[in-house]
Amino acid sequence: MRLEERIAKLKVQMKELKSIEAQLNESPDKQVSLTDPDARSMMTRGTGIVGYNVQTAVDTMHHLIVAHEVTNVGSDRDQLSSMAVSTTMRSSMTLRQMNTSARLERC
């Protein structure tokens, strides 16, 4: 490859990096994921991983998910109470109420 071509490629890369730097500076938590804009770095067991933490509650009798929550927090410690409340509320609903609630959540 000739020197001029290498320089041209480097200039293109520099423009791309400047664009990413602008996104980083505009981001409130100073993080940018190049593959998923909503994913964030989470501390788990002393290391960081970019992704999501998903909590689910399952009705063991019917094997159906009755509640779920997606967060960017690496620790599950604070998730149990909100899942318990959500599951308790949903378990006391009738099937008609659940269908209505599901339709409203999709909107």
C-alpha positions as a Markdown table, in Angstrom:
| # | Residue | x | y | z |
|---|---|---|---|---|
| 1 | Met | 0.0 | 0.0 | 0.0 |
| 2 | Arg | 1.3 | 3.4 | -0.8 |
| 3 | Leu | 2.0 | 6.1 | 1.8 |
| 4 | Glu | -0.8 | 8.4 | 0.4 |
| 5 | Glu | -3.4 | 5.6 | 0.7 |
| 6 | Arg | -2.3 | 4.9 | 4.3 |
| 7 | Ile | -2.6 | 8.6 | 5.2 |
| 8 | Ala | -6.0 | 8.8 | 3.6 |
| 9 | Lys | -7.2 | 5.8 | 5.6 |
| 10 | Leu | -5.8 | 7.2 | 8.8 |
| 11 | Lys | -7.7 | 10.5 | 8.2 |
| 12 | Val | -10.9 | 8.6 | 7.7 |
| 13 | Gln | -10.3 | 6.7 | 11.0 |
| 14 | Met | -9.6 | 10.0 | 12.8 |
| 15 | Lys | -12.9 | 11.5 | 11.6 |
| 16 | Glu | -14.7 | 8.4 | 12.9 |
| 17 | Leu | -12.9 | 8.6 | 16.2 |
| 18 | Lys | -13.8 | 12.3 | 16.6 |
| 19 | Ser | -17.5 | 11.4 | 16.0 |
| 20 | Ile | -17.3 | 8.8 | 18.7 |
| 21 | Glu | -15.6 | 11.2 | 21.0 |
| 22 | Ala | -18.4 | 13.7 | 20.5 |
| 23 | Gln | -21.0 | 11.0 | 21.4 |
| 24 | Leu | -19.0 | 10.1 | 24.5 |
| 25 | Asn | -18.9 | 13.8 | 25.6 |
| 26 | Glu | -22.6 | 14.1 | 25.1 |
| 27 | Ser | -23.5 | 11.0 | 27.0 |
| 28 | Pro | -24.6 | 11.7 | 30.6 |
| 29 | Asp | -22.7 | 8.7 | 32.0 |
| 30 | Lys | -19.7 | 9.1 | 29.6 |
| 31 | Gln | -20.1 | 5.7 | 28.0 |
| 32 | Val | -20.7 | 4.7 | 24.4 |
| 33 | Ser | -21.4 | 1.2 | 23.1 |
| 34 | Leu | -20.6 | 0.8 | 19.4 |
| 35 | Thr | -22.8 | -2.3 | 19.1 |
| 36 | Asp | -25.9 | -1.4 | 21.2 |
| 37 | Pro | -26.5 | 2.2 | 22.2 |
| 38 | Asp | -28.5 | 1.2 | 25.4 |
| 39 | Ala | -25.9 | -1.2 | 26.8 |
| 40 | Arg | -23.6 | 0.0 | 29.6 |
| 41 | Ser | -20.6 | -1.3 | 31.3 |
| 42 | Met | -21.6 | -3.2 | 34.5 |
| 43 | Met | -19.3 | -4.2 | 37.3 |
| 44 | Thr | -19.7 | -8.0 | 38.0 |
| 45 | Arg | -17.4 | -9.9 | 40.2 |
| 46 | Gly | -14.6 | -7.4 | 39.9 |
| 47 | Thr | -14.7 | -7.1 | 36.1 |
| 48 | Gly | -16.7 | -5.1 | 33.7 |
| 49 | Ile | -19.1 | -6.4 | 31.1 |
| 50 | Val | -21.1 | -4.5 | 28.6 |
| 51 | Gly | -24.7 | -5.6 | 28.5 |
| 52 | Tyr | -27.9 | -5.9 | 30.5 |
| 53 | Asn | -29.0 | -7.6 | 33.7 |
| 54 | Val | -32.4 | -9.3 | 33.3 |
| 55 | Gln | -34.6 | -10.5 | 36.1 |
| 56 | Thr | -37.5 | -12.8 | 35.6 |
| 57 | Ala | -40.2 | -14.3 | 37.8 |
| 58 | Val | -41.8 | -17.6 | 36.6 |
| 59 | Asp | -45.0 | -19.3 | 37.6 |
| 60 | Thr | -43.7 | -22.7 | 38.3 |
| 61 | Met | -47.0 | -24.4 | 37.9 |
| 62 | His | -47.7 | -23.1 | 34.3 |
| 63 | His | -44.0 | -22.3 | 33.4 |
| 64 | Leu | -44.9 | -18.8 | 32.3 |
| 65 | Ile | -43.0 | -15.6 | 32.9 |
| 66 | Val | -45.1 | -13.4 | 35.1 |
| 67 | Ala | -42.7 | -10.5 | 35.6 |
| 68 | His | -39.5 | -9.2 | 34.1 |
| 69 | Glu | -37.1 | -6.3 | 34.5 |
| 70 | Val | -34.1 | -5.2 | 32.5 |
| 71 | Thr | -31.4 | -3.0 | 34.1 |
| 72 | Asn | -27.8 | -1.9 | 33.6 |
| 73 | Val | -26.9 | -2.7 | 37.2 |
| 74 | Gly | -24.4 | -5.6 | 37.6 |
| 75 | Ser | -25.6 | -6.6 | 41.0 |
| 76 | Asp | -28.8 | -8.5 | 41.6 |
| 77 | Arg | -29.0 | -7.5 | 45.3 |
| 78 | Asp | -31.5 | -4.6 | 44.8 |
| 79 | Gln | -33.6 | -6.3 | 42.2 |
| 80 | Leu | -35.3 | -8.9 | 44.4 |
| 81 | Ser | -37.7 | -6.6 | 46.2 |
| 82 | Ser | -39.1 | -5.0 | 43.1 |
| 83 | Met | -39.5 | -8.4 | 41.4 |
| 84 | Ala | -41.3 | -9.7 | 44.5 |
| 85 | Val | -43.7 | -6.7 | 44.5 |
| 86 | Ser | -44.4 | -7.0 | 40.7 |
| 87 | Thr | -44.9 | -10.8 | 41.0 |
| 88 | Thr | -47.3 | -10.4 | 43.9 |
| 89 | Met | -49.3 | -7.8 | 42.1 |
| 90 | Arg | -49.6 | -9.9 | 39.0 |
| 91 | Ser | -50.4 | -13.2 | 40.8 |
| 92 | Ser | -53.5 | -11.5 | 42.3 |
| 93 | Met | -54.7 | -10.4 | 38.9 |
| 94 | Thr | -57.3 | -12.3 | 36.9 |
| 95 | Leu | -56.5 | -13.5 | 33.4 |
| 96 | Arg | -58.6 | -10.7 | 31.9 |
| 97 | Gln | -56.7 | -8.1 | 33.9 |
| 98 | Met | -53.4 | -9.6 | 32.8 |
| 99 | Asn | -54.4 | -9.4 | 29.1 |
| 100 | Thr | -55.5 | -5.8 | 29.5 |
| 101 | Ser | -52.2 | -5.0 | 31.3 |
| 102 | Ala | -50.2 | -6.7 | 28.6 |
| 103 | Arg | -52.0 | -4.7 | 25.8 |
| 104 | Leu | -51.4 | -1.4 | 27.6 |
| 105 | Glu | -47.6 | -2.2 | 28.1 |
| 106 | Arg | -47.2 | -2.8 | 24.4 |
| 107 | Cys | -48.6 | 0.7 | 23.5 |
